[in-house]
Amino acid sequence: MRQNYLQHTIYASNALSLALIIFPLFIFVSEHYASQFGISLLAIGVIFLIVRLLDGILDPLVGWASDNFSVPVGKRKFWLLISLPFTLFGVWGLFGSNLGTFAFQHFVFYIVILTIGLSLFTPPFYSLGAELSRDYVERSRITFFREGFFLLGTILAALIYAMAEGSTQALQNIAMAIFIGHPLTIIISSFAIKERCISHKNKSEISSVFTTILVNKKLKYFFLSQFFNAAANGIPGALFAFFVIHKLQREDLVGLLMLLYLLSGAISVPLWINISKVFKKSDLWCSSIFFSMIIFSLVFFMNTESIVLFSIICLLTGICVSADSALPASIQADLLDEDFKIVKNNRSGTFFSILSVINKIAAAFSGGFVLLFLYAVDFDPLGGNSEEILFWLTCLYAIAPITLKILPLLLMFRFPETNSDQSI
């Protein structure tokens, strides 16, 4: 048991450096390149949409390959190692370089390189976590460990950002942290984690997985819920810095408010682990969604004097973020056990790659949409926006994610789960 905990912790630690990459990419990069280098929100939004199309091609291919081809180092761990040079090169170019001319071309090139690195890493990483245990409760613990480390990495990114003098220095400091942590956790994992040997009846096809999702009602509802939930989460993520800086007029508090939100999420991880032993995962997830919707609705009434209330909202909604991240991944791992029992093939890499594509596309389309919307209403990231423009910013930040959250709530309410402990 102690050995299992050690492997689970080593595995989960990779999520810390992953968060150091993803959090700035979706929260700070848009505002940074728009305000520091004058790249239009329209151009940034379009590029984010294009790279998500690249994800849509790469992720399923990587997931399928990690399902069907074995190498001595491990069929999942191999891809983590292969992803490393792409990720580090993309991070340094996007976060760490001192830009001169050609800022837009620089942005496009390095975000494509980073996208390739993340596509090589993400599906095998999540598949590896699903295969570390076949126990229903222990699987939840693994996903909560992973999301806990992800939250710690996000907290670290927010802390680094808050302590730096300006976004340029902040992103460079985050890049240095990634260069130290990301290779370290991957290399340790490649030696310390033992992959489970799962037999295959035959090689699976990507098309067969799509067919299964379309005809299996439980999988279809689950993946639809993931799309709308990721879309809902992408909107406040893309707008957080803009909202605090321009609506609340507190640029100095961007990092600290985000830090408060994330700390509450990390602290609540043990709470959700214990509760998940008693209640169904889907019921817990729906409860966290409903609670966050109620609390976040108060954002619509914010003004420059509402810092205390906004801080409370960040605290309470942060409590739900760990459940919103870990519980769906644990539910999918249980669904994959059912799939293996039917087809006698381990298709977790392909399934997780499709989930990764769904989450990335949903978040990118919602994030890209809000940037295009702000461009359409003449929002200026440099400041000086009218009350009418700030009203549209508030509507987009407060109402749109709540509306989208209704759909996963309806899809997952009374979701039929199977407490599955069968061997695979």
Backbone hydrogen bonds, N-H to C=O, Kabsch-Sander energy under -0.5 kcal/mol:
donor,donor_aa,acceptor,acceptor_aa,energy
5,Y,1,M,-2.2
6,L,2,R,-2.0
7,Q,3,Q,-2.4
8,H,4,N,-2.8
9,T,5,Y,-2.3
10,I,6,L,-2.6
11,Y,7,Q,-2.8
12,A,8,H,-2.6
13,S,9,T,-1.8
14,N,10,I,-0.6
14,N,11,Y,-1.4
15,A,12,A,-1.9
16,L,13,S,-1.3
17,S,13,S,-0.7
18,L,14,N,-1.5
19,A,15,A,-2.1
20,L,16,L,-1.6
21,I,17,S,-1.0
21,I,18,L,-0.5
22,I,18,L,-2.7
23,F,19,A,-2.3
25,L,21,I,-1.5
26,F,22,I,-2.0
27,I,23,F,-2.0
28,F,24,P,-1.3
29,V,24,P,-2.5
32,H,28,F,-2.5
33,Y,29,V,-2.8
34,A,30,S,-1.8
35,S,31,E,-2.6
36,Q,32,H,-2.7
37,F,33,Y,-0.8
38,G,34,A,-0.7
39,I,33,Y,-1.8
44,I,40,S,-2.2
45,G,41,L,-2.6
46,V,42,L,-2.2
47,I,43,A,-2.2
48,F,44,I,-2.2
49,L,45,G,-1.7
50,I,46,V,-2.2
51,V,47,I,-2.5
52,R,48,F,-1.2
53,L,49,L,-1.2
54,L,50,I,-1.5
55,D,51,V,-2.0
56,G,52,R,-2.0
57,I,53,L,-0.8
57,I,54,L,-0.9
58,L,54,L,-2.5
59,D,55,D,-2.5
61,L,57,I,-1.0
62,V,58,L,-2.7
63,G,59,D,-2.8
64,W,60,P,-2.7
65,A,61,L,-2.3
66,S,62,V,-2.5
67,D,63,G,-1.1
68,N,64,W,-1.7
69,F,65,A,-1.9
74,G,71,V,-1.6
78,F,74,G,-2.4
79,W,76,R,-0.7
80,L,76,R,-1.1
81,L,77,K,-1.9
82,I,78,F,-2.2
83,S,79,W,-1.9
84,L,80,L,-0.7
84,L,81,L,-0.7
86,F,82,I,-0.5
87,T,83,S,-2.5
88,L,84,L,-2.6
89,F,85,P,-2.1
90,G,86,F,-2.4
91,V,87,T,-2.7
92,W,88,L,-2.4
93,G,89,F,-2.0
94,L,90,G,-2.4
95,F,91,V,-3.2
96,G,91,V,-1.0
96,G,92,W,-0.8
97,S,92,W,-1.1
99,L,97,S,-0.8
100,G,101,T,-0.6
106,H,102,F,-2.3
107,F,103,A,-2.4
108,V,104,F,-2.5
109,F,105,Q,-2.4
110,Y,106,H,-2.2
111,I,107,F,-1.8
112,V,108,V,-1.6
113,I,109,F,-1.8
114,L,110,Y,-2.4
115,T,111,I,-1.9
116,I,112,V,-2.0
117,G,113,I,-2.0
118,L,114,L,-2.4
119,S,115,T,-2.2
120,L,116,I,-2.0
121,F,117,G,-1.3
122,T,118,L,-2.9
125,F,121,F,-1.9
126,Y,122,T,-2.3
127,S,123,P,-2.1
128,L,124,P,-2.5
129,G,125,F,-1.6
130,A,126,Y,-1.7
131,E,127,S,-1.4
132,L,128,L,-0.5
132,L,129,G,-0.8
139,R,135,D,-2.3
140,S,136,Y,-1.0
141,R,137,V,-1.8
142,I,138,E,-2.3
143,T,139,R,-2.2
144,F,140,S,-2.5
145,F,141,R,-2.5
146,R,142,I,-2.6
147,E,143,T,-2.8
148,G,144,F,-2.4
149,F,145,F,-2.4
150,F,146,R,-2.3
151,L,147,E,-2.5
152,L,148,G,-2.2
153,G,149,F,-2.6
154,T,150,F,-2.2
155,I,151,L,-2.9
156,L,152,L,-2.6
157,A,153,G,-2.3
158,A,154,T,-2.6
159,L,155,I,-2.8
160,I,156,L,-2.7
161,Y,157,A,-2.4
162,A,158,A,-2.5
163,M,159,L,-1.9
164,A,160,I,-1.1
166,G,164,A,-1.1
170,A,166,G,-1.9
171,L,167,S,-2.6
172,Q,168,T,-1.8
173,N,169,Q,-2.4
174,I,170,A,-2.2
175,A,171,L,-2.1
176,M,172,Q,-1.8
177,A,173,N,-1.8
178,I,174,I,-2.2
179,F,175,A,-2.2
180,I,176,M,-1.2
181,G,177,A,-2.7
182,H,178,I,-2.3
184,L,180,I,-0.8
185,T,181,G,-2.4
186,I,182,H,-1.8
187,I,183,P,-2.5
188,I,184,L,-2.3
189,S,185,T,-2.1
190,S,186,I,-2.1
191,F,187,I,-1.0
191,F,188,I,-0.6
192,A,188,I,-2.7
193,I,189,S,-2.1
195,E,193,I,-0.7
198,I,196,R,-0.8
199,S,197,C,-0.5
201,K,344,K,-1.1
209,V,205,E,-1.1
209,V,206,I,-0.5
210,F,206,I,-1.8
211,T,207,S,-2.2
212,T,208,S,-2.1
213,I,209,V,-2.2
214,L,210,F,-2.0
215,V,211,T,-1.9
216,N,212,T,-2.4
217,K,215,V,-0.7
220,K,216,N,-2.7
221,Y,217,K,-2.6
222,F,218,K,-2.2
223,F,219,L,-2.8
224,L,220,K,-2.2
225,S,221,Y,-2.4
226,Q,222,F,-2.0
227,F,223,F,-1.9
228,F,224,L,-2.1
229,N,225,S,-2.1
230,A,226,Q,-2.5
231,A,227,F,-2.3
232,A,228,F,-2.1
233,N,229,N,-2.3
234,G,230,A,-1.8
235,I,231,A,-0.9
235,I,232,A,-0.6
237,G,233,N,-1.2
238,A,234,G,-2.0
239,L,235,I,-1.7
240,F,236,P,-1.5
243,F,239,L,-3.1
244,V,240,F,-2.5
245,I,241,A,-2.4
246,H,242,F,-2.6
247,K,242,F,-0.6
247,K,243,F,-1.6
248,L,243,F,-2.0
250,R,244,V,-2.5
253,L,250,R,-1.8
254,V,251,E,-1.2
257,L,253,L,-2.9
258,M,254,V,-1.9
259,L,255,G,-2.1
260,L,256,L,-2.3
261,Y,257,L,-2.0
262,L,258,M,-2.2
263,L,259,L,-2.7
264,S,260,L,-1.9
265,G,261,Y,-1.2
266,A,262,L,-2.4
267,I,263,L,-2.7
268,S,264,S,-1.4
269,V,266,A,-1.1
272,W,268,S,-2.1
273,I,269,V,-2.2
274,N,270,P,-2.1
275,I,271,L,-2.2
276,S,272,W,-2.3
277,K,274,N,-0.9
278,V,275,I,-1.7
279,F,275,I,-2.1
284,L,280,K,-2.2
285,W,281,K,-2.5
286,C,282,S,-2.5
287,S,283,D,-2.2
288,S,284,L,-2.4
289,I,285,W,-2.3
290,F,286,C,-2.6
291,F,287,S,-2.3
292,S,288,S,-2.2
293,M,289,I,-2.1
294,I,290,F,-1.9
295,I,291,F,-2.1
296,F,292,S,-2.7
297,S,293,M,-1.3
298,L,295,I,-1.4
299,V,296,F,-1.7
300,F,297,S,-1.1
301,F,298,L,-1.6
302,M,299,V,-2.0
306,S,303,N,-2.0
310,F,306,S,-2.7
311,S,307,I,-2.2
312,I,308,V,-1.9
313,I,309,L,-2.2
314,C,310,F,-2.4
315,L,311,S,-2.1
316,L,312,I,-2.6
317,T,313,I,-2.6
318,G,314,C,-1.5
319,I,315,L,-0.9
320,C,316,L,-0.6
320,C,317,T,-0.7
321,V,317,T,-0.7
321,V,318,G,-0.8
322,S,318,G,-0.7
324,D,320,C,-2.3
325,S,321,V,-1.1
326,A,322,S,-2.7
327,L,323,A,-1.6
329,A,325,S,-0.7
330,S,326,A,-2.0
331,I,327,L,-2.5
332,Q,328,P,-2.4
333,A,329,A,-1.9
334,D,330,S,-1.7
335,L,331,I,-2.1
336,L,332,Q,-2.2
337,D,333,A,-1.3
338,E,334,D,-1.5
339,D,335,L,-2.0
340,F,336,L,-2.5
341,K,337,D,-1.8
342,I,338,E,-1.1
343,V,339,D,-2.7
344,K,340,F,-2.5
347,R,345,N,-1.0
351,F,347,R,-2.5
352,F,348,S,-3.2
353,S,349,G,-1.9
354,I,350,T,-2.1
355,L,351,F,-2.4
356,S,352,F,-2.6
357,V,353,S,-2.5
358,I,354,I,-2.7
359,N,355,L,-2.7
360,K,356,S,-2.7
361,I,357,V,-3.1
362,A,358,I,-2.5
363,A,359,N,-2.4
364,A,360,K,-2.8
365,F,361,I,-3.0
366,S,362,A,-2.4
367,G,363,A,-2.8
368,G,364,A,-3.8
369,F,365,F,-2.5
370,V,366,S,-2.2
371,L,367,G,-1.7
372,L,368,G,-2.4
373,F,369,F,-2.8
374,L,370,V,-2.6
375,Y,371,L,-2.0
376,A,372,L,-2.1
377,V,373,F,-1.8
378,D,375,Y,-1.3
379,F,374,L,-3.0
383,G,380,D,-1.9
390,L,386,S,-2.1
391,F,387,E,-1.8
392,W,388,E,-1.8
393,L,389,I,-2.0
394,T,390,L,-2.1
395,C,391,F,-2.5
396,L,392,W,-2.4
397,Y,393,L,-2.3
398,A,394,T,-2.6
399,I,395,C,-2.1
400,A,395,C,-1.2
402,I,398,A,-0.6
403,T,399,I,-2.3
404,L,400,A,-2.0
405,K,401,P,-1.8
406,I,402,I,-0.8
406,I,403,T,-0.8
407,L,403,T,-0.5
407,L,404,L,-0.8
409,L,405,K,-1.6
410,L,406,I,-2.1
411,L,407,L,-2.4
412,M,408,P,-2.2
413,F,409,L,-0.8
415,F,412,M,-1.6
417,E,415,F,-0.8
420,S,418,T,-1.7
421,D,419,N,-0.6
